[in-house]
Amino acid sequence: MFQNENEIKFLLAFSFCQINTRKKLSKIKSHFDDLEKAWNNSEKLRQVGLISKQEFQRISEFQSSSKINRLMEMLADFQITPIDFESTYYPPLLKEIDNPPEIIFARGDISLLKEKSITIVGSRKNTVYGERVAQKIASEISRAGIAVVSGLALGIDSIAHRAVLDHEGKTIAVLASGIDDASITPKTHFHLAKKILSSGGLLISEYFPLAPALKQNYIARNRIMAGISLGTLVIEAAQKSGSLITARFALESGREVFSVPGSIFCPQSAGTHNLIKEGAKLVCSVNDILEELDPLYNKTDLQKEDRQEELTHFSENEKKLWKILGTMPIFIDRIISLSKLNQVEVARILSKWEIEGKIVNIGQNNFVKIKT
């Protein structure tokens, strides 16, 4: 990734001192041929106008400590790999966004950075419907051989990560903090982060070890989630939501944006419905995503065999109800009317399917099919 360990060492030193734009680092390196010489001649850098007085002071303070050695030791201890913009492992799609990070820190299987991926984001206060949708689509994306990217946050993010792990797929968590054990945020997902690592997944961040998850870091983190992937899927988002910010970044980067519809009575669906109005692709199944992203993907429905096997075990009454239910909410009285079955039989079948996770009651006896 780097010509030698010294090169990464001094690139990290400059970056730690907030001298981390590609343009400035390129000028500094070209002036001195290499970053080590530049680092050791910071006074000259200031004199020729390549760094400001404040930047010079930060370098001087950093030089007088042993922080750089401790940083290198910490990276080694946690098996964190710094990946610079010129590295063969730097995600190619991330290079295309505005203001890509000069360095990203990676912990886990860095080969995933070369794989195709889809970002899944959504509400931290998800509904049962949102949970089922996230579980279904994340697992099916994984079955299609695509990595799932998310932010390790509460709600939809963590549900998507876990669904992928449950199906032995690969997932990438993008953090707004350092990725060393002490910095993983939120703390409640420490064990999830460790499971991602032990399952062959990846943690990445543009922040140094021990960096806390400051409020402003989350917006910066969202641009990486959107930039690293082929497209972003939003599953439940309120009118003002970090998930919508991620979707905006995806649009600005020329990526696809996908949105799952929900109930018009649910606040968590307001943002996703607005995205659809603005041109995001409405998603009812994983094939809506795969067909949009790459014509080379096999268009065979991933659930076809499962459905055929399942329908053979349905009673005639169950088959009637299954055909009536869909991905949009339908009221129980309407189900009874269309099926021409009695109320007791309809309630029995619907209750059974709720327990089995095939459908969900999103409120006031409005039902949605989850397993299509």
C-alpha positions in Angstrom: 0.0 0.0 0.0 2.9 2.4 0.8 6.4 2.3 -0.5 7.7 1.8 3.1 6.5 2.1 6.7 8.1 5.5 7.0 5.9 6.9 4.3 2.7 5.9 6.1 4.1 7.0 9.4 4.7 10.6 8.3 1.5 10.7 6.2 -0.3 9.8 9.5 1.6 12.4 11.3 0.6 15.2 8.9 -3.0 14.0 8.9 -3.1 13.9 12.7 -2.1 17.5 12.7 -5.1 18.3 10.4 -2.9 18.7 7.3 -4.8 16.1 5.3 -6.1 17.4 2.0 -4.7 15.7 -1.1 -3.8 19.1 -2.7 -1.8 20.3 0.3 -0.1 17.0 0.9 0.8 16.7 -2.8 2.5 20.1 -2.7 4.4 19.3 0.5 5.6 16.0 -0.9 6.7 17.5 -4.2 8.7 20.3 -2.5 10.7 17.9 -0.4 10.5 14.6 -2.4 9.2 12.7 0.6 7.1 13.4 3.7 9.8 12.5 6.2 12.0 15.3 5.0 9.0 17.6 4.9 8.1 16.7 8.5 11.6 17.3 9.8 11.7 20.7 8.0 8.4 22.2 9.2 10.0 25.6 9.7 10.8 25.8 6.1 7.3 24.6 5.2 6.0 27.6 7.1 8.5 30.0 5.5 7.6 29.0 1.9 3.8 29.2 2.7 3.0 25.5 2.4 1.6 25.4 6.0 0.0 28.1 8.2 1.3 29.3 11.5 -1.4 27.3 13.3 -0.4 24.1 11.4 3.2 24.7 12.2 2.4 25.0 15.9 0.4 21.7 15.7 3.4 20.0 14.1 5.8 21.4 16.7 3.6 20.2 19.6 3.3 16.7 17.9 7.0 16.5 17.3 7.9 17.1 20.9 5.8 14.1 22.0 6.0 10.4 21.2 2.5 10.3 20.0 3.4 9.0 16.5 5.1 6.0 17.9 2.2 5.2 20.3 -0.2 5.6 17.3 1.8 3.1 15.2 1.9 0.7 18.1 -1.9 1.0 18.6 -2.6 0.4 14.9 -0.5 -2.8 15.2 -2.1 -3.9 18.4 -5.6 -3.7 17.0 -4.6 -4.9 13.5 -5.9 -1.6 12.0 -4.6 -0.9 8.5 -4.3 2.7 7.3 -5.2 2.9 3.6 -4.2 5.9 1.7 -5.7 7.3 -1.5 -3.1 5.6 -3.7 -3.5 2.2 -2.2 -4.8 -0.6 -4.3 -7.3 -1.3 -1.5 -8.7 2.2 -1.5 -12.4 1.8 -2.6 -12.5 2.9 -6.2 -16.1 4.4 -5.9 -15.0 6.4 -2.9 -12.4 8.2 -5.0 -15.2 9.6 -7.1 -17.0 11.6 -4.4 -16.4 15.2 -3.4 -13.7 15.5 -0.7 -12.8 11.8 -0.3 -10.7 11.1 2.9 -7.0 10.9 2.2 -6.7 8.0 4.7 -9.2 5.5 5.9 -8.6 3.1 8.7 -9.7 -0.5 8.2 -10.0 -3.4 10.7 -10.9 -6.8 9.4 -11.0 -8.2 5.8 -9.8 -5.3 3.7 -10.4 -7.3 0.5 -14.1 -6.4 1.0 -13.2 -2.8 0.0 -12.8 -4.2 -3.6 -16.2 -6.0 -3.5 -19.5 -4.7 -4.8 -21.7 -3.4 -2.0 -25.0 -1.8 -1.1 -25.6 0.6 1.7 -28.6 0.1 3.9 -29.7 2.8 6.3 -32.9 3.7 8.2 -34.5 4.9 11.4 -33.0 4.4 14.8 -36.6 4.1 16.0 -37.7 1.4 13.5 -41.1 -0.3 13.5 -41.7 -4.0 13.4 -42.4 -3.6 9.7 -39.1 -1.9 9.1 -37.2 -4.6 11.1 -38.7 -7.3 8.9 -38.0 -5.5 5.7 -34.4 -4.9 6.7 -33.9 -8.5 7.7 -35.3 -9.8 4.5 -33.6 -7.5 2.0 -30.2 -7.4 3.8 -30.1 -11.2 3.9 -31.1 -11.5 0.2 -28.5 -8.9 -0.9 -26.0 -11.0 1.0 -27.2 -14.2 -0.8 -26.6 -12.4 -4.1 -23.0 -12.2 -3.2 -23.0 -8.4 -2.4 -21.6 -6.9 0.8 -23.9 -4.8 2.9 -22.6 -1.5 4.3 -24.2 0.3 7.2 -23.3 2.5 10.2 -23.6 0.2 13.2 -26.2 2.5 14.6 -29.3 1.6 16.6 -32.3 0.5 14.6 -32.2 -0.4 10.9 -28.4 -0.3 10.7 -27.8 -2.9 13.3 -30.7 -5.1 12.1 -29.1 -5.1 8.6 -25.7 -6.0 9.9 -27.1 -8.9 12.0 -29.3 -10.2 9.1 -26.2 -10.5 7.0 -24.2 -12.2 9.7 -27.1 -14.7 10.3 -26.8 -15.7 6.7 -23.0 -15.9 6.8 -22.6 -13.0 4.5 -20.2 -10.1 4.5 -20.9 -6.7 6.0 -19.0 -3.4 6.4 -19.6 -1.0 9.3 -18.6 2.6 8.8 -18.0 4.4 12.1 -18.0 8.0 13.2 -15.3 7.3 15.7 -12.0 5.4 15.9 -12.3 1.6 15.3 -10.2 0.5 18.2 -12.1 -1.3 20.9 -12.2 1.7 23.3 -13.8 3.9 20.6 -16.4 1.7 19.0 -19.7 3.6 19.1 -22.5 3.0 20.2 -21.1 1.1 23.1 -24.2 -1.2 23.1 -23.0 -2.5 19.7 -19.5 -3.4 20.8 -20.2 -7.1 20.6 -21.9 -6.7 17.2 -18.7 -4.9 15.9 -16.6 -7.8 17.3 -18.9 -10.3 15.6 -18.6 -8.5 12.3 -14.8 -8.9 12.6 -14.9 -12.5 13.7 -17.2 -13.3 10.8 -14.9 -11.9 8.1 -16.4 -8.5 7.9 -14.9 -5.1 8.2 -14.9 -1.9 10.3 -13.8 1.3 8.6 -13.5 5.0 9.6 -11.6 8.1 8.6 -10.9 8.9 12.2 -7.8 8.0 14.2 -7.8 5.5 17.0 -9.2 6.9 20.3 -11.2 9.5 18.3 -14.7 10.0 19.9 -17.9 10.0 17.8 -18.5 13.8 17.8 -21.8 15.1 16.5 -20.3 16.5 13.3 -18.6 13.2 12.5 -21.8 11.5 11.6 -22.5 13.7 8.5 -18.9 13.1 7.3 -19.4 9.4 8.0 -22.6 9.3 5.9 -20.7 10.6 2.8 -18.4 7.5 3.1 -21.3 5.1 3.5 -23.0 6.6 0.3 -19.7 6.9 -1.6 -18.4 3.4 -1.0 -21.4 1.6 -2.5 -23.2 1.1 -5.8 -26.4 2.5 -4.2 -28.1 3.3 -1.0 -31.4 1.7 0.3 -33.4 3.7 2.8 -35.7 1.6 5.0 -37.8 3.9 7.2 -36.8 7.5 7.8 -38.6 10.4 9.4 -39.0 13.8 7.6 -35.6 15.0 9.1 -33.2 12.1 9.3 -29.6 11.2 9.0 -30.6 8.5 6.6 -31.9 11.1 4.2 -28.5 12.9 4.4 -26.9 9.6 3.3 -29.4 9.4 0.4 -28.5 13.0 -0.6 -24.8 12.2 -0.7 -25.6 9.1 -2.8 -27.5 11.3 -5.3 -24.8 13.9 -5.4 -22.2 11.2 -6.1 -24.3 9.8 -9.0 -25.3 6.6 -7.2 -28.7 4.9 -7.1 -31.1 5.6 -4.3 -33.7 3.1 -3.3 -36.6 3.5 -0.9 -39.0 1.2 0.8 -42.7 2.4 1.0 -44.6 2.1 4.3 -47.8 3.1 5.9 -49.0 6.7 5.3 -49.9 6.8 9.0 -46.4 6.0 10.1 -44.0 9.0 10.8 -41.0 6.7 10.0 -42.3 6.4 6.4 -42.5 10.2 5.7 -38.9 10.5 4.6 -38.9 7.3 2.4 -42.1 8.5 0.7 -40.5 11.8 -0.1 -37.5 10.1 -1.6 -39.9 8.1 -3.9 -41.6 11.4 -4.9 -38.2 12.8 -5.8 -37.3 9.9 -8.0 -35.8 7.2 -5.8 -36.6 3.7 -7.0 -39.5 2.1 -5.0 -38.4 -1.2 -3.6 -40.7 -4.1 -2.9 -38.1 -6.9 -3.4 -34.4 -7.4 -3.7 -34.8 -7.8 -7.4 -35.8 -4.1 -7.7 -32.3 -3.3 -6.5 -30.4 -5.9 -8.4 -32.0 -5.2 -11.7 -31.4 -1.5 -11.4 -27.7 -1.8 -10.5 -26.4 -4.3 -12.9 -27.9 -6.0 -16.0 -25.4 -8.8 -15.5 -27.0 -10.0 -12.3 -29.1 -13.1 -12.6 -32.7 -11.9 -12.7 -34.1 -15.1 -11.3 -36.1 -14.3 -8.2 -34.0 -15.3 -5.2 -37.1 -16.5 -3.4 -38.7 -18.5 -6.2 -37.8 -21.9 -4.9 -38.7 -21.0 -1.3 -42.2 -19.8 -2.5 -42.9 -22.9 -4.6 -42.0 -25.1 -1.7 -44.1 -23.0 0.8 -47.2 -22.9 -1.4 -47.3 -26.7 -1.6 -47.8 -26.7 2.1 -50.6 -24.1 2.1 -54.2 -25.0 2.5 -56.6 -23.8 -0.1 -57.8 -21.0 2.2 -54.2 -20.0 2.9 -53.4 -19.8 -0.8 -56.4 -17.4 -1.2 -55.1 -15.1 1.5 -51.5 -15.2 0.3 -52.5 -13.9 -3.1 -54.5 -11.0 -1.6 -51.7 -9.8 0.7 -48.9 -7.6 -0.7 -46.2 -5.2 0.3 -48.8 -2.4 0.8 -51.0 -2.4 3.9 -54.5 -4.0 3.6 -57.2 -3.8 6.2 -58.5 -7.0 7.6 -62.1 -6.3 6.6 -60.9 -5.9 3.0 -59.1 -9.2 3.3 -62.2 -10.9 4.5 -64.3 -9.4 1.7 -61.9 -10.4 -1.1 -61.2 -13.9 0.2 -64.9 -14.6 1.0 -63.7 -16.5 4.0 -65.3 -16.1 7.5 -63.7 -13.8 10.0 -62.5 -16.5 12.4 -60.7 -18.4 9.7 -59.0 -15.2 8.4 -57.9 -14.2 11.9 -56.5 -17.7 12.5 -54.4 -17.8 9.4 -53.2 -14.2 9.9 -52.2 -14.9 13.5 -50.3 -18.0 12.4 -48.4 -16.1 9.7 -47.5 -13.3 12.1 -45.9 -15.8 14.5 -44.0 -17.3 11.5 -42.8 -13.9 10.4 -44.5 -14.0 7.0 -46.6 -10.9 7.6 -46.8 -8.0 10.0 -49.7 -6.0 11.5 -48.4 -2.5 11.1 -51.3 -1.1 13.2 -55.1 -1.1 13.4 -55.3 -4.5 11.7 -53.6 -3.4 8.5 -51.4 -6.3 7.3 -48.3 -6.3 5.1 -46.6 -9.3 3.5 -43.0 -9.6 4.5 -42.0 -12.9 3.0 -43.0 -12.7 -0.7 
